[in-house]
């Protein structure tokens, strides 16, 4: 054995791991460990103080690696804590004997009690229960437990969520945490700034903000080689003279001044892009020095591939998951795609078990088939429609030439695959025309507008006529298609409600409540505006006029009707209206493929098999993929989704 072996030990400050006795031949190996850094003051490589770094160092540097005394003591305590967390990970009811903790216990389902305890014990956790299974209530119960366990208080707390869910969070806090004071931040930038500043002095405050607005009220965290914009006040030498403190990315802002103890990120998959300003603003607040608990909530942590989960894990555990590039190099399986770029196709089989062992102490997921067996089964129906001759002619022209010529003779040229794919989806749904707006001579201001005829809206009206008065939730990707359907309902004299991006939070809330009470039989919504946090269980049927390219958006939309509260129905039916011979058929195949990548992370099949439950629906999805001739659009579609996210950042 080497008389001078590699040794890992805590540094003198107790906040990093040092690698002693590393030689030149060790450099390529150390370079593979996420978060490694060279400390020139002591001439040693250092690693983040995390269980992940310990596991990775052992795997990469070899079994002869020696552990120092101080690091050994830390790792023993950390293992005990992790074992206690892992013991809760798969529990579907409280451990026995069980003593109620507080008055939340009587309101929780049995599986939600260990879920609550998992959040508290893990401190930094991703709650991945399927949508509609009550993650909000578990989180509020955990907040109360954290407050009870704290020497002083678990407040102030921060909840970051989609805009459509802010009022829902406030309502649930008033119901389940009456001792707390919810503060919903909304309005103009000046008004939001005042609300945040005043909330800092509110006792037991829970500040509730939408995801997009955080970047206006927090400095940004660094990411890779992206240079932060600095004003002259922050950097007297290289700062930008034209940059105001409000737009400076390193300037301390209102949220950075509040000593949050608990930070919650709802619908955490919305931060999958680490380059987005909103993601890095959220990181800066969540990684503040006073934060003791970081909880991320999402039933769909993977949108396209396992790389998506890194940003969520970095949000809750920056020390354990410090660098995305190193994470992907070690844990992702990649291959060249048809466009010459790299596509992540799944987890690397060689390191899969290592990654899952690191993930499991941070990730708990319960699936409805196991813990909410009273919920009805989902029934899926695909109803095919045909395009009109004019529609088919326009569709074929875009497909072949990337040029759209309308009936009025106007021409629109698509400058790439993504605009053409968008137009093909639109033409699959309805005829298109050009809205020239107030400046008809300026082609740059022209907009493509969906118009009648629409075979999809015709089919929707047939469904309504066959089931008069039956409550229906109706979803689409594009707002214009929702508007077409709404106009047809209005023409028929049928009452309906609409939830789209142009509807205020108060209007959205009132519309959904009216639908739930039975005052409105038809609720139309887009996935972005109504696909998260809203309860539409008055309907046992969801009609999807379109599907999103995002697997997450589609699943979120489904679970507006299939969630706690839908047990009053015998079944929940998902009706997909698909236009034959169009990109929509390929779209369905690609969405099924994405489900396999999600399964790698969430492992629902393993849970079902362990419980002796049927996996027939998962087998059917796999069979469909294996028999499909899938085209490789992943890279382009990911760019498209990221562009949409960035556009929302700038809105």
N, C-alpha and C positions, 0 to 999 in steps of 0.2 A: 504494500500500500504506500502511496505517496507520503513522504515524511512531512510535506507541506501542503495538506489538502485544502481544497476550497472550503471556506467557512462563511456562513451567512449569520449576521448578528445585528441587533438593533444598534443604531448610531447613538451617540451621546445624548442627543436631543430626544430620543425615543419616538421619532416620527417617520423614520425611513429605515429600510433594511440595507446594510452594507455587505458587499461581497469582498471578502478578504482573500489575498493570495491569488487573485486572478492574473493569468499570464496572457501573452499576446494571442495564443491559440484559443483562448476562451472568448475572445471578443465576438466572433460570429455567433456563438451560442447565446451569449448575454443579449446580443442585439435582437434576438427573437422574443424576449420577455417584454410584454406590454408595460409601458411606464418606466423602463430603465432610463437612467441618466448618469452622466459622468460628473462626479464631484471633484473638481480640480483642487479644492482646498485640502482634501485628504488623499487624493490620487486613487480613488476607488469608484467602482460602479455602485450605484444605489438603486433600490427598487421601492415601490410604494409599500407602506406597511399594511398588507392585506393578506387574507387567506389565499386569494387568487394568485398573488405573486409567489407565495410559498409553494403552492402546488405546481405552478409553471416552472419555477426554478428547479424543483426536484426533478420534474419530468425532462427538462431540457439539459440541465447541467450534470445529471447522473445521480445514481444512488449513493455514490461516495461523498456526496455533499454533506458537510458537517454543519450542525445547527448550534449556534452559540447559546450560552446559558440564559441570557436575557430574552432572546427570541424564543427559546424553548419554553420558558415560563409563559410568555405571551401566547404562544400557539396552543399550549395546553388549555388555557382559559378560553381561548377563542373556539377550540374544538368542543368544549363543554357547552358553550353558548349555541354553537351551530347544531349540535346534537339535539338540544332542547327545541330548537326551531324546527328541525327536520322531523321530530316526533309529532309535530302538529300538522305537517304538510299534507298528509293524505287522510286525516281524520274527517269523518262525515258526521260525527257527533262528539260531545264533550267526553274527555277522559273520565273514567270512573275510579273512585267516587268523585262526584262533582259538587262543588259549592258555588252557588250563584255569586257573581262579583258585584253586580249592581242591577238597578231596575230595568236595564236594557234586556237582560237575559230572557225575560218572559216574552219579549216581542221578537226575539230572533228565532229563526229556524235552527234546528240542531246543528247543521253543518256550518252555520254562520258564527257560532261561538268559538270553535277552534280557528276559524278564519280571522276573527277579531284578535284572538290571542297571538296568532301568527304575526300579524302586523305589529303588535306591541313588542313581542320578543325579538323579532328580526330587526326592528327599528328602520331598516332600509329594505323595503319590500315592494314587489310587484304582485298585486292581486289580479289574477287573470280569470276569475270565474266567468262562465259564459254570460253573455248579455241577458239582462232581465232576471238575474238571480239575486239582486239586492246588494250590490257592492257598496252603494252609498250608505246604507244602514250599518253594514259591518264597519265601515270606516268611521262613522260617527260614534259607534260603540267603542271602537279602539281609541278614539280621541278622548272619550271620557275615562277609559282605563288608564291611558297615558297620563292624564291629568291627576288621577287618583294616586298613581305611582310616583309622581314628581314631587320633589322636595318643596318646590314653590308652585309652579303652574305649567301647564302645557300650552298656554296661550301667551302671546297672540299666535293664531294659526292662519295659514294661507291656503285657499282652495283655488286652483287654476283649472278652468274647465271651458268647454265650448260655450259660445255666447247664449245658445238656446237653453243651456242648463243652469245658468246663474240663479234664476228665480226658483227653480226646482231645489237647488241646494239650500237656498235661504229658507224655503218652506220646510224642508226636512229638518234643518237645524232648529227652527222654532218649535217643531213638533218633538224631536227626540233629544235635543240639547237645550232646553229652555234656560239653562244657566249661562249659555253663551249668547253673544250678540252678533248676528250676521250683518256684515256691511257689504252691500252689493255695489261695486264700483262701475259706474256707467256714465254716459254723457260725453261732453266735450273733453279735450285733453286737460283744460284748466279745471273743469269740474272734477275730473277723476283725480287730478293732483291734490285738490283740496280734500276730497273724500279720504284719500289714503293718509294724508297728513293728519287729519282729524281722527281717523280710526286708530292711529298709534296711541292715542290717549284713552281709548275706550277699553274698559275692563273686560277681559275674556272675549276679545274680539276675534271673529273669524272673517277675514277679508276674502271676498269672492270676486275673482276677475276672470275675464275671458282670455283665452290663450294668446290671441293676437295683440292685445293691448299691453301685455307685460313689457314688451320691448320699449315702449314709450316711457316706462317708469322704473327701469333698471338699467344699470350698465351691462355690458356684454361680457361673457366669459370668452377666453381665447379658444381658438380651435385650429390646430395644425399651423399652417403657414399664413393663414388669413390675418392680415394686418388690421388692427383696430384703429378706427379714425379717432384722432386726438385733437382737442382744441388747444389753443395757445395757453390757456389756463392750466391744463393738465401737463403740457409739454412745452416749456418756454422756448425750446430750441427748434424742434421739428414739428410742433403743432400747427394745425391749419388755422390761419388767421380768420378765414371766412366761416369757420365752423362754430356755431353757438354751443354753449354748454348743454342745451336741451337736445341737440343732435349729436353731441360728442358720445362716443361709444365706451369711453373709460370713465366718464364723469359719474360720481355717485349721485343716485337719484332717490326718489321717495321710498321705494321698496327696500333699497339697500340700507336705509337708516332704521328699519324696524327689526327688532330682535326676535324674529319668528322662531318658534320652538317646533312646530309641526307644519310641514308643507305637503300638500296633496295635489297630485296632477291627475285629473280625470280625463278619460279618453287619451291615454298617454301615447298612443300610436301617432297622434298628431305631431309629435316632435321627432319623427323618424329621420328627418334631414338635419344633420348636425351643422350644416352651413347656414341654415335659416336663422335670421336674426331672432325670431321668437324662441327658437330652441336655446340659443346661447344666452338670451336674457333670462329664461327660466332657470338654466343651470346656475347662473350667478346668484340668483336669489336662493335657490334650493341648497347651494353649497356654502351658504353663509355660516360663519363661525358659531352662531347660537343654535342652529337647527339640530335637533336631536332625533327627529323622526322624518323620514322621506318616504312617502307612499305613492306609488303609481298604480292607476286603475285602468285596465283595458281587457276586454274579452278577446281581442284580436291583436296580439303583440307583433305579428308579422303581416305586413301588407303584401310584399313581393317575394322576399327571401330572408334567410336567417340574419343577414346583415342589418335588417331593420331594427332588431331587438337591441343592438348595441347602444343606440342613443337613449333608449329608455333605461337600460341598466346603468349607463353613465350618469343619468339624471339622479338615480337613487344611490349609486355607489361609485363615485368617481375614482376612488382609490382602487377598487376591485376591477374596474373596467376603464382604464385611463386612456387608451389609444385605439381608435377604430382600425387603422391600417394594420397594426400588429394583431389585433383581434381577428380580422379577416384572414390575415396570412396564416394564423394558427388554426382557426376553427372552420373556415369556409372552404367549400369545394367550388372551384372556379374553372371555367372553360371559355374558349373563344366563341363568340357568337357570329352570326352571319354578317354583322356590320363591322367586324374587325376588332371589337372591344371585348372586355371580359364580362361574363355573366356569372353571378353566383347561383349555382344550381342546387345547393343544399349544404348540409354539414359535412365536414371532412370525416370519413369513417375512422381514420386513425386517431383523431383527437375528440371524437364525438362524446365519449363517456366522460372525459375530463371536463369538457364544457358543461355537460348536463349536471355533473357533480357540483360545479360552481354555481350554476343557475338555480338549482333546487333549493338552496338555503335562502334564496331571495324570491322565489316564485311559487305561488300556490294557485291551483286552479281546480274548481269543482265544475262538473258539467251537469246540465239540467237533467239529463237522462238518469243520473244517479241520485241526485239530491232533491229534485223536484219532480218526482215520478207522477205526481198528480197532474202535471201539465199535459195538455193534449199532444198527440203526435202531429208532426207536420206532414201534410199531403201536398205533393208538387204536381202541377199541371202546366204543360206547355201548349199554348194555343197559337198555331201558325197563321199568319195573315200574308196576303200577297200585296205587292206594290201595284199602284195604278200604272197604266202604260206610260204616262208622262213622267211619273216618278221613277220608273225603271230606266227610262231613257236617260234622265238626268244622273241617276246613280251610276249607270254604265259609263257615262262620259267622264265623271269624276274618277271612277275606278281605273279607266284606261289612260286618261290624259291629264288628270289633276286640274281640270277646267270644268267649271259649272256655268252653264248657260241657262238663264231663267226663261220663262214664257214671254216675258217682256223684252227679251233680247239682250239683257245685261249679262256681263261675263265677269266671273270671279276666278282668279288663278290661285291655286294652292301652291305654296312654296316649299312643300316638303311632305314627308310621310304623315306627320302628326296632324297638320291641318286637314289633310285629305281624309285621315281616319275619322276625325271629328265630323267632317261634312258627310261622310258615308253613314255614320251613326244617325245624323240628323235626317238624311234622306231615307233611311230605313224607317223613319217614324212618320214623316209627312213630306209634303212638297215644300220647296223653298222659294223665297222671293228675296229681293234686295230692298232694304229700307235705306233710302238715301238721306234721310234726316233733313236738317235745315240747310245743309250745304251740298246740294246734289252735284255740283261741279267738282267737288273734292272726293276723289275715289277712296282716299284713305279713311274717310269717315263713314263709308258705306258699311252696313251690317247685314249679314244673312239672317233672314227671319223665316221661321216655320209658318206655313199656312195650310189651310185645307186644300185638297182633301187629305185625310189621314186615316188609313185603314186601321191603325191602332186605336184611335179614338172611336172609330166605328165599332170595333170589337168591344171596347169598354162599354159603350152604350148597349150593345147586345147583352153583355153580362148583367148590366143593371136591369134591363128589360126582363131578363129571365128570372131575376131575383128582386122584385120591386120592394123598396124600403129596407132591404138588407144592408146593414152598415158595412162599408168598404173603406179600407185604407188604400190609397192609390199613389204609387211612387214613380218618379222618373229622374233621370240625370239632369235633363235640361229644363230650365224654367219655362221656356217657350212652349214645350209640349204640355206642361201643366196648365199654362194659360189657354192653350187650344182646348184641352179637356174641360177646363172651367167654363169657357165660353159655350161649349156644347151643353153642359149641364144647365147653365143659366138659360139657354134658349129653350130647353125642355121644361123649364120651371121647377128644377130640382134644387133643394137647398144643399149647400156645400160649404166647406171651409178650406182655406189655402194656407199652407206654411211654406214660404219661400224666403229667399234672402231679402226681399223688400218688405217683409213683415216685421214689425217691432216685437221686442220681447213680450211686452204686455199683450199685444194682439195675438201672438203665437200661443201664449198661455191660455187666454180666454177661448181661442178657437179649439184647442185640444180639450179643454174642460167641457165645452159645449158638446163636442163629439162624444166624450166619455159619458155624458149625461143622457145622450140620445136625442139632443136637440138638433144635431146635424148628422144626417146619415152617411155623408161622404166627406172624407178628409183627403185632400190632395197635397203631396209634399215632395220636395226635392231632397235627395240624400244629404246634401251639405247642410240644409237648413233644418230638416226635420228628422234626420236619421239617427240622432243621438239624444238620449236622455228623456224622450217623450213617451208617454204611456198611451197606446192606442188599442188597448185590449177590449174595447167595445166591439171591435171588428174581429171576426174569426177568419177573415179573408184579406190577403194583401194582393192587389193587382199591380204588377210591375210593368209599366209601359216601356221602360228601358231599364237596363242594368248599367252600373258604373264599371269602369275598368278596374276599380279598386275593390278587391275582395272584402276589405273591411267595411266599406260603405254599403255593400250589398247585404252583408250579414247584420250590420247595424239596422238597416231598414227592415229586415225580416223580424228582428227581435223587438221591434216596436209593438208587434201584435202577439209574439210568442214570448211571454214573460210572466212573472208572478202577477196574477189577476186574470190570466187567460184560461185558468182551470175550469171556468164555467162553461167552456166550449167543449164539444166532443172531439173536434179536430181543428187545426189551424191550416188553412189552405193557402199556398203560395201559387198564384197564377202568373206565369211569364208569358207575355205577348211578344212573339218573336217573328220577325219578317223573314220569310223563306228566301234562301239564296243570297243572303247579305252577310256583312261582317259580323252581325249579331250572332250567327251560329258559331263562328270562330271565337268570338268573345266568350261564349259560354264554355267552350273547351279550355281556353286559357284560364278562366276563373277556376275551373276544376283543378287545373295543374297547380295553381297557387295554393289550393287547399292542402295539397300534399306537403308543400313546404311549411305551411303553418303547423301541420300535424307533427313535423319533426321536433318542433319546440314544445307544443302543448301536450302531445302524447295522449290524446283522448282515447285512442284505440286501446292503449295499454290499460287505462283506467277501466274501460268497459269490460275488457277481457278478464281483468283481475276480479271484477265484481260478478262475473258470469253473465254479463249482459250481451245482447246481440250487437254485432258490428255490421249488420247487413247494409245499413245506409252508407257506411264508409267503404265497404267492399264495392258497392255499386258505383261510387264516385271513382274509385281506383280503376274499375273495369272500363269505365267510360274514357278515362285518360289513356289507358293502354290501347284502346281501339281507335283513338283519334289521331288524325294527321295534323299535329299542332305546328303552326308557324311560329317563328321565333321573333316576337315583338317585345320581349321583356325589357330590353335596354331602352327602346324608344318610348315604351309606355311608362317606364319609370321616370324618364326625363319629362314626360308629359305631366305626370302627377306632381313631380317636384316643381315644375313651372307653375302649376295651379297653386301649390302651397306658397310659392314665393309671391305670386300675384296677390294672394290673400294677405301675405305679410305687408305688402305695400298699400293695401286698401285702407 
